[in-house]
Amino acid sequence: MQGRNTTSALKLLEDAKSLERAGVFSIVLEMVAAEVAEQITKSVTVPTIGIGSGLSCDGQVLVLHDMLGIYQDIKPKFVKRYADLSKSIFDAVSLYARDVKAATFPEDANTFHMNPEELEEFRSKKK
């Protein structure tokens, strides 16, 4: 978390202005106090993209794995979960492993084959 005190907030604001002067096309504000992110967004002309920095940023971004709940135990405070896929993924991978161990995957429908004439020629020419 950044921008919790005046010194840190002023440093972030100055850094953002320096980045703008350097020619950046946007600034990502990750885990910045919402009040500071708002002031930075008002103080620069380039877009700000927030990740856990409040509504005042020009855009928002989240890590797809976090918002889809792919990992059961990783739950950053600033993430809103739009799905809980961890159990579905675990179950699917478990079924896949079971099928591979039982030699029921891949099935013929999941396999490519040579043209029978080409196969015959291949077999006759292999050494």
C-alpha positions in Angstrom: 0.0 0.0 0.0 1.4 3.4 -1.1 0.4 6.9 -0.2 -0.6 6.3 3.4 1.1 9.5 4.7 1.8 13.0 3.3 5.5 12.3 2.5 4.6 9.2 0.5 1.7 10.9 -1.2 3.7 13.9 -2.3 6.5 11.6 -3.6 3.9 9.6 -5.7 2.5 12.8 -7.1 5.9 14.1 -8.1 6.9 10.8 -9.6 3.7 10.8 -11.7 4.4 14.3 -13.0 8.0 13.3 -13.7 6.8 10.2 -15.7 4.4 12.4 -17.7 7.3 14.8 -18.5 9.4 11.8 -19.6 6.7 11.0 -22.2 4.9 8.0 -20.8 1.5 7.1 -22.4 -0.1 6.0 -19.2 0.6 5.4 -15.5 -0.4 2.3 -13.5 -1.3 3.0 -9.9 -1.2 -0.2 -7.9 -2.3 -0.3 -4.3 -2.2 3.5 -4.0 -4.5 5.2 -1.5 -7.7 6.2 -3.4 -7.3 9.9 -2.3 -3.8 10.0 -3.7 -4.7 8.2 -6.9 -7.5 10.7 -7.4 -5.1 13.7 -7.0 -2.6 12.1 -9.4 -5.3 11.5 -12.0 -6.4 15.1 -11.8 -2.8 16.3 -12.0 -1.6 14.5 -15.1 -3.0 14.5 -18.6 -2.0 10.8 -19.4 -4.5 8.1 -18.4 -4.1 6.4 -15.0 -4.9 2.8 -14.7 -5.8 1.6 -11.2 -5.3 -1.8 -9.6 -6.6 -1.5 -6.1 -6.4 2.3 -6.2 -10.1 3.4 -6.2 -12.7 4.7 -8.7 -11.0 7.9 -9.7 -8.4 6.4 -12.0 -9.2 6.6 -15.7 -9.3 2.8 -16.1 -9.1 -0.4 -14.1 -7.2 -3.6 -14.4 -7.2 -6.9 -12.5 -5.2 -10.1 -12.9 -7.5 -12.5 -14.7 -6.5 -15.4 -12.4 -7.5 -13.4 -9.4 -10.9 -12.2 -10.7 -11.9 -15.6 -11.9 -10.9 -17.3 -8.6 -8.5 -19.7 -10.2 -6.4 -19.9 -7.0 -8.4 -20.8 -3.9 -6.0 -19.2 -1.4 -4.9 -16.1 -3.3 -7.4 -13.3 -2.6 -6.0 -9.8 -2.8 -8.1 -7.3 -1.0 -8.6 -5.1 -4.1 -9.9 -8.0 -6.2 -13.6 -8.6 -6.8 -14.1 -12.2 -7.7 -16.5 -12.7 -10.6 -16.2 -16.5 -10.5 -14.8 -19.3 -8.4 -13.2 -21.6 -10.9 -10.6 -23.2 -8.6 -12.8 -26.3 -7.8 -13.8 -26.7 -11.4 -10.2 -26.5 -12.6 -9.1 -29.0 -9.9 -11.9 -31.4 -10.8 -11.1 -31.2 -14.5 -7.3 -31.7 -14.0 -8.1 -34.7 -11.7 -10.3 -36.3 -14.3 -7.7 -35.7 -17.0 -5.0 -37.4 -14.9 -7.3 -40.3 -14.1 -8.0 -40.9 -17.8 -4.3 -40.7 -18.8 -3.3 -43.1 -16.0 -6.2 -45.5 -17.1 -5.1 -45.2 -20.7 -8.6 -44.0 -21.7 -7.3 -40.8 -23.1 -6.6 -40.0 -25.8 -9.4 -41.9 -27.6 -9.4 -42.4 -31.3 -11.6 -39.3 -31.7 -8.7 -37.3 -30.1 -6.0 -38.8 -32.4 -4.8 -38.1 -36.0 -4.1 -40.9 -38.4 -2.2 -41.3 -41.7 -4.0 -42.0 -44.9 -4.0 -45.8 -45.2 -2.1 -45.7 -48.6 0.6 -43.4 -47.1 0.8 -45.6 -44.0 1.4 -48.7 -46.2 4.1 -46.9 -48.2 5.7 -45.6 -45.0 5.8 -49.1 -43.5 7.3 -50.6 -46.7 10.1 -48.0 -46.8 11.1 -47.8 -43.2 14.4 -49.5 -42.3 
